[in-house]
Amino acid sequence: MQNQTVLKTEAPEGDEIDLLGMLGTLIDNKWLIIGATVTSMAASLAYGLLSTPVYKANALVQVEKKSSGLTGLDDLGAALGRESKSVTEIELIKSRTVVGKAVDELHLDLIVSPKYFPVIGKTIARRFTPTTEKPLNEAWLGLESYAWGGEELLLEQFDVPANLLNRPLLLRLTAKDEFVVLDDDENELLRGKVGQMISQDGFSVLVNEFNARIGTGLAVVKKPRLETILGYQQMLQVSERGKDSGILNLALDGISPQKITTILNEISQQFVRQNIERNSAEAANSLVFLREQLPKVKEDLDRASNELNAYKKKYSSLDVTVETQGVLQQSISLDAQLTELKMQQAELDRRYTKQHPTYKALLQKIGELTQKREQLSGNIRNLPESQQQILRLTRDVQVGTEIYSRMLNKIQELDVVRAGTIGNARIIDEAAVDTRAPVAPKKALILAVGTLLGALLSSAFVLARRALNRGVENPEDIEKLGLPVYATVPLSETQRDYEEAIKRQRKRGESTSDHVPLLSEAHPHDLAVEALRSLRTSLHFAMLEATNNRIMISGPSPGIGKSFVSANLAAIIAQSGQKVLLVDADMRKGHLHRMFGTGVENQGLSGLLARDFSFEQAVHTTNVPGLSFIPRGQIPPNPSELLLHPNFSAFLDEASKRFDLVIVDTPPLLAVTDAAIIGRLVGTSLIVTRFGVNPAREIDITVRRFAQNGIAIKGAIFNGLEKRASAYGRYGYGGYGYYQYEYHSNKNTKS
């Protein structure tokens, strides 16, 4: 096995974020990033211009402080600091009762949407303004089945079977005032006339107006009522303007200003209407309660009056003293208050729990008055028996009379309230929409976000591709694997232009010979050629200890420039005065014949190994003095078997005798095993790696696989080095523009 000089380098101390490398990667891919950013900006601009504007309708409703149904409750509420909560009214506005009535009144469970032309149809229709002379927009390109603006469908009723709920049905005008209902598969379900009720097969359809061209269809979706209500509950926005102000702001978004205005006005009116009905119902309930209690109070009053008259008749000479009169007035006042509070307690029992603050406050006040009455009762017990009796009877009569009078007055008040209830809610501002300022789309924001998103995503893509593409970009990384780098060959723009021109011609179907000029001959001062001259010098010293004058050039994978390096290296060495033989040993996909214009013919390596012709017939002269070339020949069915045959070994021995240097271009090792067979028969083996293509692990596997077959790789040729900002600081430019690695007596130098 050949000796191999191994250069060891220290491993990096740790994983670090290469900020300069990342910045350089972004600079290297600036045109990709700029293109993606501009594309995203254009798409954002198009979206902002073509998307349907969304408007916001606003309305104001005032909810005033609501008074209680009975006298005294307002004072108790004020004493506790309790006021009407706006959050309660907000929830009432968004309740299913209020929203549901608006849905039923406006038929909001019917979604009518014209069938627009894709992408631009809606924008065209939106920009059309119907007039009396021109109610419908003209159909573009004669496409009558699409809506182009001005189409209108008014449905009074549209009931469908349960299995067709939430499914789009197409109403198409077939003749004047005649239409057909189709399902989503264009199957006819129903026929009818405008203004006539049609009821059949679970359908109940009444179309009031259908303004469209003959053949134009409008999609109609019947949604379940509850689903529609829940949807509008989520869409409806209700908030209070200022804390405890009682001013509620109602808002609704939509694409049709007229529709959302109508909906918001209807919801506001339904709320005010139910507020009036609710207050009227409370007055009616209080009135029923008072009328139930009135006969009992009248009965107690009559009984007390009879008892007082009987007592006075029995004791006609008895008079009420001044002291008794004072106690009587206090007792009457306390009893009247207690009786009224107990009546309020009876009403509150039906409205609140015993833990409610208002109920607790009422009980507390009743307790205070009861305590005062007990104290007064102690004073009364100190009076003479006759005075006590006359006081009790008189008090019962006067208290009953006062309560009875209050109840009569209250009943009259509640009758008036019930008849003229106006509620404590009123509409301040009806719904209105500023059509000049849609709330969406926010074109400036969309443009800014779209542009920024395009830049970020493209930058992330570039960085992710860099992270995933672990192709070596620094020759030092190859040396860290223990493999010397004999030369770093920069990317030749001229060579790339040649190859891209051939690809374009082939793609256009133009006849071409696929001839690629030999770079070292056509452009001898190209930087890549200068790098290969440096490689020539390195090989001179590397082959001093070689067993023969044969060089194998292989690599890990295809498309890395093995043939380019082999052909141009052979030409450069031949130009120095040596006789060089270049052999295309890739009998599967070899293409060195394109550089020398020989074409694929029988007089190549495959025919030579098959003994179809002689050595002299297989060797072709070239335009480069001293350089001979053997093409691959016709593709054989068994390339590996031909290389294993003794004929191949005999061929190489003959070539070594006739030429100063034999360069063998082989297929990639990781694709086929041909290079491992050839490597055993040559004195010097090199591999080509390409900038940004071959990962370090792939290079390492290639070297190890050669070693498993007893082949020592002398070194690597780092091909296709690109001038990138991301590489700044790793390796620079100097001399001809790149540092070139040369190998001299087991030492790496730079020239």
SULZI-V14154 format. One record per residue. N is the residue number from 0. RES is the residue in one letter. SS is DSSP state (H for helix, E for strand, L for the rest). OMEGA is omega in whole degrees, 0 to 359 (NA if undefined). D_CENTER is the distance of its C-alpha to the mean C-alpha in Angstrom with 1 decimal. Layout:
N:RES:SS:OMEGA:D_CENTER, N:RES:SS:OMEGA:D_CENTER
This chain:
0:M:L:182:61.3, 1:Q:L:176:60.8, 2:N:L:181:60.4, 3:Q:L:176:57.0, 4:T:L:184:56.5, 5:V:L:176:53.5, 6:L:L:180:52.0, 7:K:L:175:50.2, 8:T:L:182:47.8, 9:E:L:178:46.5, 10:A:L:178:43.1, 11:P:L:184:40.6, 12:E:L:180:40.9, 13:G:L:179:37.3, 14:D:L:179:33.8, 15:E:L:177:32.8, 16:I:L:182:29.8, 17:D:L:183:31.1, 18:L:H:178:29.6, 19:L:H:178:31.9, 20:G:H:178:31.0, 21:M:H:178:27.2, 22:L:H:178:28.1, 23:G:H:177:30.3, 24:T:H:178:27.8, 25:L:H:179:25.5, 26:I:H:180:28.6, 27:D:H:182:29.6, 28:N:L:185:26.3, 29:K:H:182:26.1, 30:W:H:175:26.3, 31:L:H:180:23.3, 32:I:H:179:21.3, 33:I:H:180:22.7, 34:G:H:179:22.1, 35:A:H:180:18.4, 36:T:H:179:18.1, 37:V:H:178:20.2, 38:T:H:178:18.3, 39:S:H:178:14.9, 40:M:H:179:17.0, 41:A:H:179:18.6, 42:A:H:178:15.5, 43:S:H:179:14.2, 44:L:H:179:17.7, 45:A:H:178:18.0, 46:Y:H:180:14.9, 47:G:H:182:16.5, 48:L:H:186:19.8, 49:L:H:183:19.1, 50:S:L:182:16.7, 51:T:L:179:18.8, 52:P:L:176:19.7, 53:V:E:182:19.2, 54:Y:E:179:22.4, 55:K:E:175:23.5, 56:A:E:181:27.0, 57:N:E:175:29.0, 58:A:E:179:32.2, 59:L:E:177:34.5, 60:V:E:178:36.5, 61:Q:E:176:39.3, 62:V:E:182:40.3, 63:E:L:178:43.7, 64:K:L:185:45.4, 65:K:L:178:46.8, 66:S:L:180:50.4, 67:S:L:185:51.7, 68:G:L:185:54.0, 69:L:L:179:57.1, 70:T:L:179:59.0, 71:G:L:181:58.4, 72:L:H:178:54.9, 73:D:H:180:53.5, 74:D:H:179:55.7, 75:L:H:179:54.6, 76:G:H:180:50.9, 77:A:H:180:51.7, 78:A:H:179:53.6, 79:L:L:182:50.6, 80:G:L:182:48.2, 81:R:L:177:46.2, 82:E:L:179:44.4, 83:S:L:181:42.1, 84:K:L:179:38.6, 85:S:H:180:35.9, 86:V:H:178:33.4, 87:T:H:180:35.6, 88:E:H:178:35.6, 89:I:H:179:31.8, 90:E:H:177:31.5, 91:L:H:179:34.2, 92:I:H:183:32.4, 93:K:L:181:29.3, 94:S:L:179:31.5, 95:R:H:179:31.7, 96:T:H:182:35.1, 97:V:H:182:34.2, 98:V:H:180:30.9, 99:G:H:178:32.5, 100:K:H:177:35.4, 101:A:H:178:33.2, 102:V:H:181:31.4, 103:D:H:185:34.8, 104:E:H:185:36.3, 105:L:H:180:33.7, 106:H:L:182:32.7, 107:L:L:177:29.1, 108:D:L:176:28.6, 109:L:E:180:29.0, 110:I:E:180:26.1, 111:V:E:180:27.5, 112:S:E:178:25.4, 113:P:E:178:27.2, 114:K:L:184:26.6, 115:Y:E:173:25.4, 116:F:L:184:25.6, 117:P:L:173:22.2, 118:V:L:189:20.2, 119:I:L:186:23.0, 120:G:H:182:24.9, 121:K:H:179:23.2, 122:T:H:179:23.6, 123:I:H:181:27.2, 124:A:H:182:28.0, 125:R:H:182:26.5, 126:R:L:180:28.8, 127:F:L:178:31.9, 128:T:L:181:34.2, 129:P:L:174:36.6, 130:T:L:179:40.3, 131:T:L:180:43.5, 132:E:L:183:44.6, 133:K:L:182:41.2, 134:P:L:183:39.2, 135:L:L:177:37.0, 136:N:L:179:35.3, 137:E:L:180:36.7, 138:A:L:179:35.0, 139:W:H:176:33.7, 140:L:H:178:35.3, 141:G:H:181:37.1, 142:L:L:185:34.1, 143:E:L:184:35.6, 144:S:L:180:33.4, 145:Y:L:175:30.3, 146:A:E:183:30.1, 147:W:L:178:30.5, 148:G:L:178:31.1, 149:G:L:181:33.5, 150:E:L:182:33.2, 151:E:E:179:33.8, 152:L:E:179:34.3, 153:L:E:182:35.9, 154:L:E:174:36.2, 155:E:E:180:38.7, 156:Q:E:179:38.0, 157:F:E:178:35.8, 158:D:E:183:36.3, 159:V:L:174:35.2, 160:P:L:184:35.9, 161:A:H:182:33.7, 162:N:H:179:32.4, 163:L:H:175:31.0, 164:L:L:180:29.0, 165:N:L:176:25.3, 166:R:L:181:26.3, 167:P:L:175:26.3, 168:L:E:185:29.9, 169:L:E:173:31.1, 170:L:E:184:34.0, 171:R:E:179:35.7, 172:L:E:182:38.7, 173:T:E:177:41.5, 174:A:E:180:44.4, 175:K:L:179:45.2, 176:D:L:176:44.4, 177:E:E:183:43.7, 178:F:E:178:40.4, 179:V:E:178:39.1, 180:V:E:182:36.3, 181:L:E:174:34.4, 182:D:L:184:32.0, 183:D:L:175:28.9, 184:D:L:179:31.3, 185:E:L:175:33.6, 186:N:L:182:36.2, 187:E:E:179:38.4, 188:L:E:188:38.5, 189:L:E:172:40.5, 190:R:E:180:42.5, 191:G:E:178:43.6, 192:K:E:179:44.8, 193:V:L:179:43.4, 194:G:L:179:45.2, 195:Q:L:179:46.4, 196:M:E:178:45.2, 197:I:E:179:44.4, 198:S:E:178:44.4, 199:Q:E:176:44.4, 200:D:L:179:42.7, 201:G:L:179:40.7, 202:F:E:170:39.6, 203:S:E:189:40.7, 204:V:E:174:39.6, 205:L:E:180:41.0, 206:V:E:180:39.7, 207:N:E:183:41.1, 208:E:E:179:39.9, 209:F:E:183:38.3, 210:N:E:181:38.0, 211:A:L:174:36.9, 212:R:L:175:38.4, 213:I:L:180:40.1, 214:G:L:179:37.6, 215:T:L:181:34.5, 216:G:E:174:32.3, 217:L:E:182:30.1, 218:A:E:179:27.8, 219:V:E:178:28.6, 220:V:E:176:26.8, 221:K:E:182:28.9, 222:K:L:174:26.8, 223:P:L:185:28.6, 224:R:H:182:30.0, 225:L:H:179:28.7, 226:E:H:178:25.1, 227:T:H:180:25.5, 228:I:H:180:27.0, 229:L:H:179:24.4, 230:G:H:180:21.7, 231:Y:H:174:23.7, 232:Q:H:178:24.5, 233:Q:H:182:20.8, 234:M:H:184:20.6, 235:L:L:180:23.9, 236:Q:E:180:24.0, 237:V:E:180:27.4, 238:S:E:180:28.6, 239:E:E:177:32.0, 240:R:L:182:33.2, 241:G:L:183:35.1, 242:K:L:178:36.2, 243:D:L:179:38.7, 244:S:L:183:39.0, 245:G:L:178:38.6, 246:I:E:183:36.6, 247:L:E:178:33.4, 248:N:E:178:30.7, 249:L:E:181:29.0, 250:A:E:180:25.8, 251:L:E:180:23.8, 252:D:E:178:21.0, 253:G:E:182:21.2, 254:I:L:179:21.5, 255:S:L:180:25.3, 256:P:H:181:27.3, 257:Q:H:183:30.3, 258:K:H:183:28.7, 259:I:H:175:27.0, 260:T:H:179:30.3, 261:T:H:181:32.3, 262:I:H:183:30.1, 263:L:H:176:30.3, 264:N:H:180:34.0, 265:E:H:178:34.6, 266:I:H:179:32.9, 267:S:H:181:34.9, 268:Q:H:178:38.1, 269:Q:H:179:37.5, 270:F:H:179:37.1, 271:V:H:181:40.3, 272:R:H:180:42.1, 273:Q:H:176:41.3, 274:N:H:178:42.2, 275:I:H:180:45.6, 276:E:H:180:46.1, 277:R:H:178:45.3, 278:N:H:178:47.8, 279:S:H:179:50.4, 280:A:H:178:49.9, 281:E:H:178:50.6, 282:A:H:180:53.7, 283:A:H:179:54.9, 284:N:H:178:54.5, 285:S:H:180:56.4, 286:L:H:178:59.1, 287:V:H:181:59.5, 288:F:H:181:60.0, 289:L:H:179:62.6, 290:R:H:175:64.5, 291:E:H:183:64.6, 292:Q:H:185:66.1, 293:L:H:179:68.5, 294:P:H:180:71.2, 295:K:H:179:71.3, 296:V:H:179:71.8, 297:K:H:179:74.5, 298:E:H:179:76.2, 299:D:H:180:76.3, 300:L:H:180:77.5, 301:D:H:181:80.4, 302:R:H:180:81.4, 303:A:H:179:81.5, 304:S:H:180:83.5, 305:N:H:180:86.1, 306:E:H:180:86.5, 307:L:H:180:87.1, 308:N:H:181:89.6, 309:A:H:182:91.5, 310:Y:H:179:91.7, 311:K:H:180:92.9, 312:K:H:181:95.5, 313:K:H:180:96.8, 314:Y:L:188:97.0, 315:S:L:183:97.7, 316:S:L:185:99.1, 317:L:L:177:96.0, 318:D:L:179:94.0, 319:V:L:181:90.8, 320:T:L:179:91.5, 321:V:H:180:89.6, 322:E:H:181:88.0, 323:T:H:180:86.9, 324:Q:H:179:85.5, 325:G:H:179:83.2, 326:V:H:181:81.9, 327:L:H:181:81.4, 328:Q:H:178:79.2, 329:Q:H:182:77.0, 330:S:H:180:76.8, 331:I:H:181:75.9, 332:S:H:180:73.1, 333:L:H:181:71.6, 334:D:H:179:72.0, 335:A:H:180:70.4, 336:Q:H:180:67.4, 337:L:H:180:67.1, 338:T:H:180:67.4, 339:E:H:179:64.7, 340:L:H:179:62.4, 341:K:H:175:63.0, 342:M:H:176:62.2, 343:Q:H:178:58.9, 344:Q:H:179:58.4, 345:A:H:178:58.9, 346:E:H:180:56.3, 347:L:H:177:53.8, 348:D:H:181:54.3, 349:R:H:186:52.6, 350:R:H:184:49.6, 351:Y:L:172:48.9, 352:T:L:181:49.4, 353:K:L:178:52.1, 354:Q:L:181:49.5, 355:H:L:182:48.3, 356:P:H:181:49.3, 357:T:H:180:51.1, 358:Y:H:179:53.1, 359:K:H:180:54.0, 360:A:H:178:55.2, 361:L:H:178:57.3, 362:L:H:179:59.0, 363:Q:H:180:59.7, 364:K:H:177:61.4, 365:I:H:180:63.4, 366:G:H:180:64.5, 367:E:H:180:65.7, 368:L:H:179:67.7, 369:T:H:179:69.1, 370:Q:H:178:70.4, 371:K:H:181:72.0, 372:R:H:178:73.7, 373:E:H:177:75.1, 374:Q:H:179:76.5, 375:L:H:178:78.1, 376:S:H:176:79.4, 377:G:H:177:81.3, 378:N:H:181:83.0, 379:I:H:181:83.9, 380:R:H:178:85.6, 381:N:L:179:88.0, 382:L:L:175:89.3, 383:P:L:184:92.3, 384:E:H:182:91.6, 385:S:H:179:92.5, 386:Q:H:178:90.2, 387:Q:H:183:87.4, 388:Q:H:180:87.8, 389:I:H:179:88.0, 390:L:H:182:85.0, 391:R:H:182:82.9, 392:L:H:180:83.9, 393:T:H:179:83.4, 394:R:H:181:80.0, 395:D:H:182:78.8, 396:V:H:183:80.0, 397:Q:H:178:78.4, 398:V:H:180:75.1, 399:G:H:180:74.9, 400:T:H:181:75.8, 401:E:H:181:73.2, 402:I:H:181:70.4, 403:Y:H:180:71.5, 404:S:H:179:71.4, 405:R:H:181:68.0, 406:M:H:178:66.6, 407:L:H:178:68.1, 408:N:H:181:66.6, 409:K:H:178:63.2, 410:I:H:178:63.4, 411:Q:H:178:64.2, 412:E:H:182:61.3, 413:L:H:175:58.8, 414:D:H:179:60.2, 415:V:H:179:59.5, 416:V:H:182:56.0, 417:R:H:182:55.1, 418:A:H:185:56.4, 419:G:L:180:54.7, 420:T:L:177:51.5, 421:I:L:178:49.0, 422:G:L:179:46.4, 423:N:L:177:44.9, 424:A:E:179:41.8, 425:R:E:180:41.7, 426:I:E:178:39.4, 427:I:E:179:39.6, 428:D:E:174:37.2, 429:E:E:184:36.1, 430:A:E:178:32.6, 431:A:E:182:31.9, 432:V:E:173:29.1, 433:D:L:184:28.9, 434:T:L:179:27.9, 435:R:L:184:28.2, 436:A:L:176:25.3, 437:P:L:181:22.2, 438:V:L:178:19.7, 439:A:E:356:16.8, 440:P:L:176:15.6, 441:K:L:191:16.7, 442:K:H:181:17.6, 443:A:H:180:18.7, 444:L:H:179:15.7, 445:I:H:179:13.4, 446:L:H:181:15.9, 447:A:H:181:16.2, 448:V:H:179:12.6, 449:G:H:178:12.3, 450:T:H:180:15.6, 451:L:H:180:15.0, 452:L:H:177:11.8, 453:G:H:179:14.0, 454:A:H:182:16.8, 455:L:H:182:15.1, 456:L:H:179:13.6, 457:S:H:177:16.9, 458:S:H:178:18.8, 459:A:H:178:17.1, 460:F:H:181:17.8, 461:V:H:180:21.4, 462:L:H:178:22.0, 463:A:H:178:20.6, 464:R:H:178:22.8, 465:R:H:181:25.6, 466:A:H:181:25.2, 467:L:H:179:25.2, 468:N:L:183:28.0, 469:R:L:178:30.9, 470:G:E:183:33.4, 471:V:L:177:36.2, 472:E:L:182:36.3, 473:N:L:180:39.3, 474:P:H:178:42.8, 475:E:H:178:43.5, 476:D:H:177:41.0, 477:I:H:180:43.2, 478:E:H:177:46.3, 479:K:L:176:44.8, 480:L:L:182:45.1, 481:G:L:183:48.8, 482:L:L:180:48.8, 483:P:L:175:50.4, 484:V:E:183:48.7, 485:Y:E:181:51.5, 486:A:E:173:49.7, 487:T:E:186:46.4, 488:V:E:180:46.0, 489:P:E:178:43.7, 490:L:L:179:41.6, 491:S:L:178:43.8, 492:E:H:181:42.1, 493:T:H:179:45.1, 494:Q:H:180:44.8, 495:R:H:178:41.1, 496:D:H:177:42.0, 497:Y:H:185:44.7, 498:E:H:180:42.4, 499:E:H:178:39.6, 500:A:H:178:42.2, 501:I:H:179:43.5, 502:K:H:180:40.0, 503:R:H:178:39.5, 504:Q:H:180:42.9, 505:R:H:180:42.3, 506:K:H:178:39.0, 507:R:H:180:40.8, 508:G:L:180:43.6, 509:E:L:179:46.2, 510:S:L:180:49.3, 511:T:L:179:49.3, 512:S:L:183:51.5, 513:D:L:182:48.5, 514:H:L:177:51.0, 515:V:L:181:49.4, 516:P:L:177:51.9, 517:L:L:188:52.9, 518:L:H:182:51.4, 519:S:H:179:54.3, 520:E:H:183:56.6, 521:A:H:182:54.7, 522:H:L:186:53.3, 523:P:L:181:55.4, 524:H:L:177:54.1, 525:D:L:182:50.4, 526:L:H:179:48.9, 527:A:H:179:48.2, 528:V:H:178:51.8, 529:E:H:179:53.0, 530:A:H:179:50.9, 531:L:H:174:52.6, 532:R:H:175:56.0, 533:S:H:178:55.2, 534:L:H:178:54.4, 535:R:H:179:57.8, 536:T:H:180:59.5, 537:S:H:181:57.6, 538:L:H:180:58.5, 539:H:H:181:62.2, 540:F:H:181:62.4, 541:A:H:184:60.1, 542:M:H:180:62.3, 543:L:H:181:65.6, 544:E:H:182:65.4, 545:A:L:181:63.9, 546:T:L:178:66.0, 547:N:L:184:65.8, 548:N:L:181:64.6, 549:R:E:178:61.5, 550:I:E:174:57.9, 551:M:E:176:54.9, 552:I:E:182:51.6, 553:S:E:180:48.7, 554:G:E:183:45.1, 555:P:L:190:42.3, 556:S:L:178:40.3, 557:P:L:175:40.6, 558:G:L:182:39.6, 559:I:L:175:40.6, 560:G:L:178:43.7, 561:K:H:182:46.6, 562:S:H:178:48.5, 563:F:H:180:48.0, 564:V:H:183:49.4, 565:S:H:184:52.2, 566:A:H:183:53.4, 567:N:H:176:53.3, 568:L:H:179:54.8, 569:A:H:180:57.6, 570:A:H:181:58.3, 571:I:H:179:58.4, 572:I:H:179:60.8, 573:A:H:179:62.9, 574:Q:H:178:63.2, 575:S:L:175:64.8, 576:G:L:180:67.7, 577:Q:L:174:66.9, 578:K:L:186:66.9, 579:V:E:174:63.5, 580:L:E:177:62.4, 581:L:E:184:58.7, 582:V:E:174:57.8, 583:D:E:183:54.6, 584:A:L:175:54.5, 585:D:L:184:51.1, 586:M:L:177:52.6, 587:R:L:185:49.3, 588:K:L:181:47.2, 589:G:L:182:49.5, 590:H:L:177:49.3, 591:L:L:181:51.8, 592:H:H:179:53.9, 593:R:H:182:51.5, 594:M:H:183:52.5, 595:F:H:175:56.2, 596:G:L:181:56.3, 597:T:L:184:58.2, 598:G:L:178:56.0, 599:V:L:183:55.6, 600:E:L:183:59.2, 601:N:L:183:61.4, 602:Q:L:179:63.1, 603:G:L:185:60.4, 604:L:H:183:59.9, 605:S:H:179:59.3, 606:G:H:179:62.6, 607:L:H:180:64.5, 608:L:H:178:63.6, 609:A:L:179:64.6, 610:R:L:177:67.9, 611:D:L:178:67.5, 612:F:L:188:68.8, 613:S:L:179:70.2, 614:F:H:182:68.7, 615:E:H:180:70.0, 616:Q:H:182:68.4, 617:A:H:183:64.9, 618:V:L:181:65.0, 619:H:E:175:63.9, 620:T:E:180:64.8, 621:T:L:178:62.3, 622:N:L:180:62.5, 623:V:L:179:62.3, 624:P:L:178:65.9, 625:G:L:182:66.2, 626:L:E:174:63.0, 627:S:E:189:63.2, 628:F:E:173:60.5, 629:I:E:179:60.1, 630:P:L:183:57.1, 631:R:L:185:55.5, 632:G:L:178:57.4, 633:Q:L:182:56.4, 634:I:L:180:53.7, 635:P:L:178:55.7, 636:P:L:186:54.7, 637:N:L:183:55.5, 638:P:H:183:54.6, 639:S:H:180:54.8, 640:E:H:177:58.2, 641:L:H:179:59.6, 642:L:H:178:58.7, 643:L:H:183:60.3, 644:H:L:178:63.4, 645:P:H:179:66.4, 646:N:H:181:66.3, 647:F:H:177:63.3, 648:S:H:179:65.1, 649:A:H:178:68.2, 650:F:H:180:66.2, 651:L:H:178:64.9, 652:D:H:179:68.4, 653:E:H:180:69.7, 654:A:H:180:67.0, 655:S:H:180:67.6, 656:K:H:187:71.3, 657:R:H:186:70.8, 658:F:L:177:68.1, 659:D:L:183:67.5, 660:L:E:177:63.9, 661:V:E:178:61.8, 662:I:E:183:58.0, 663:V:E:176:56.1, 664:D:E:187:52.5, 665:T:L:173:50.9, 666:P:L:177:47.8, 667:P:L:185:45.0, 668:L:L:185:46.1, 669:L:L:178:42.8, 670:A:L:180:42.9, 671:V:L:185:46.6, 672:T:L:184:49.7, 673:D:H:182:51.8, 674:A:H:179:51.5, 675:A:H:178:52.8, 676:I:H:182:55.9, 677:I:H:185:56.6, 678:G:H:180:56.1, 679:R:L:188:59.1, 680:L:L:181:61.3, 681:V:L:181:60.3, 682:G:L:183:61.4, 683:T:E:180:58.2, 684:S:E:178:54.6, 685:L:E:173:51.7, 686:I:E:177:48.0, 687:V:E:173:45.5, 688:T:E:184:42.0, 689:R:E:179:39.5, 690:F:L:175:37.5, 691:G:L:183:33.8, 692:V:L:185:34.4, 693:N:L:176:36.5, 694:P:E:180:35.4, 695:A:H:180:38.1, 696:R:H:179:38.1, 697:E:H:177:38.7, 698:I:H:180:41.6, 699:D:H:179:43.0, 700:I:H:179:42.9, 701:T:H:180:44.7, 702:V:H:181:47.4, 703:R:H:180:47.9, 704:R:H:174:48.2, 705:F:H:181:50.8, 706:A:H:178:52.6, 707:Q:H:179:52.6, 708:N:L:177:54.6, 709:G:L:183:57.0, 710:I:L:178:55.6, 711:A:L:178:55.1, 712:I:L:181:52.6, 713:K:L:182:54.3, 714:G:E:183:51.2, 715:A:E:173:48.1, 716:I:E:183:47.4, 717:F:E:190:44.1, 718:N:E:172:43.1, 719:G:E:180:40.6, 720:L:E:182:40.2, 721:E:L:176:37.8, 722:K:L:183:38.0, 723:R:L:176:34.8, 724:A:H:181:33.9, 725:S:H:181:32.3, 726:A:H:183:35.8, 727:Y:L:180:37.5, 728:G:L:178:39.7, 729:R:L:176:39.9, 730:Y:L:189:42.3, 731:G:L:182:43.5, 732:Y:L:180:45.5, 733:G:L:181:49.3, 734:G:L:178:52.3, 735:Y:L:178:50.9, 736:G:L:180:47.4, 737:Y:L:170:46.6, 738:Y:L:179:48.3, 739:Q:L:180:50.0, 740:Y:E:176:50.8, 741:E:E:181:54.4, 742:Y:E:181:56.2, 743:H:E:173:59.8, 744:S:L:177:61.9, 745:N:L:177:59.1, 746:K:E:175:57.7, 747:N:E:174:54.5, 748:T:E:178:55.0, 749:K:E:177:53.1, 750:S:L:NA:54.6
